[in-house]
Amino acid sequence: MTVREELLEVRKRLAGIFDRREREAVILLVFAHVKGWSRVDLIINEGKELSDFAKTEIDRIIDRLILGEPIQYITGNARFYGMDLKVRPGVLIPRPETEELVDWIRDNASEKSDLSVLDIGTGSGCIAIALAKHLSFPTVTALDFSQAPIEQTKENAELQKAKIKLINADMYQWKPNPDSYDIIVSNPPYIAPDEKTDMEVRVKDFEPEEALFVEASDPIKPYKRIEEIAKIGLKPQGNVYLELNPRFAEQVKSYYESKGWQDVEIRLDSYGKKRMLRAKKDD
């Protein structure tokens, strides 16, 4: 079988699972993983014979994709902020919208140096590592309660040559030292249980529930705890940055304002959704 024939077969098998644009992106990732090919390599080699081994490997991946498994878990890699990060089951896959949160922090802090940063619920370490690499001489600490994210962050930090301090702790039990951080950032769980039915299988059935879902009775509970941590741990005039569920954005904003935070601001993502919040600690 030629590469072109395999491509036609793969496209048919993935039709209805991904839209055309996402399907082609996934196919590129599959061939890059199995053959090490770029988009150009794939075009150049379309007329060549595909080895039985490569076809078997590609077909196995397609079988897993059809069952809903995320391509990032299959290949063990995810792109974030220009970096290739390792991801494994049990670790939340980095999202493009989170890159916009990093952008916002960089825009506000790029002219400052020696900032102390805390990333709560670090997951793959994507936010912490991006900030460690793109801020000026920062001290970055990454906190997560699960061992899998801590190990994954450590591996990614080493691969990216980023210096990160790690804390394996439950944010609901952990207490920061007073006035320790200039920036606290978090992409906490924020999906309500009643939203689960509308989610894609590859998210709700494969990614860690504890990193996705909140309690129906108090959907902004993680933000309340982060507020408590930030009230103690941030230095005066320090900032907390949060990724939001647009559904609860105004509720989170009102809560922080009620607790005396200054300049509380919601920012829209590239899709026009209320996705991020920044708040400044008073003196």
C-alpha positions, 0 to 999 in steps of 0.5 A: 500500500502506498502512503497516498492509499493509507491517507485516503483510508485514514481520512475515511475512518476519521470522517465524522469524528473530527472536522476536516481541519482538525482531522488533517492536523491529527493525521499530520501528528500521527505520521510525525509520530510514526514516521517522523515526517513533516507536512512537506515530507508527507507530500513528497512521500505520498507515492511511496510504499508504506511498510507493513510495520508503519501501516500497522502502527498507524492503524493502531493509533487510528483505532484508539482515536476512534475510541476517543483517546486524545492524540496527545496521550497516544503520542505522549506530546502536546504543543504549548506556547511554542514548546513540545511538552510531554503529557501522560494519562492523569495529566490535563492536556494543555489548551490553546486558550491557556496560552492567552492567559500566559500572554496577558501575564507577559504583557503586564510583567515583561518589563519587570525582573526577579518576579516570584510566581506561583502556579496552582494546579500546574498539571503538565507544568505548561504555564509555569514553564512558559513563564519561567522561560519568558519572564526576566529571571523569575522564581517560579513555583508549581503546585499540584496535589497529584503525583502524576502532574508533579512528575510530568512538570519535573520532566517537562521543566528538565526538557525545556531547561526551565528552573521550577520549584515543585510543591506536591500538596493539596491547595485546600490544605497548603498554606503559603508563606506571607507576602511571598509571590508577585504573581499567582496564576491558576487554571483550576477545575471549572466545568460544572457536572451538568456540562459533562453531557455536551463535552467530547468523549476524548475529554470527559472519558480520558482526561483527569476528572479532578482537573476538570470538574467542580462541585455542582453546589459550589462551582467557584469553590476553587477560586474561593480557595485561590483567593484565600491563598493569594490574600496571604501569599501575594505581596502588596500590589501583587496580581492573581491571574485565573482562567475561567469558565465563561459561565461563572466569570461574573460570579468569580469577579463579584466574589473577588471584588467583595473580598476587597481586591482591586482593579478586578478585570475580566478579559475575553479570549480569541473567541469572545468568551469571558475566559480570564480574570486578573485582580490586584491585592491591596496594600 
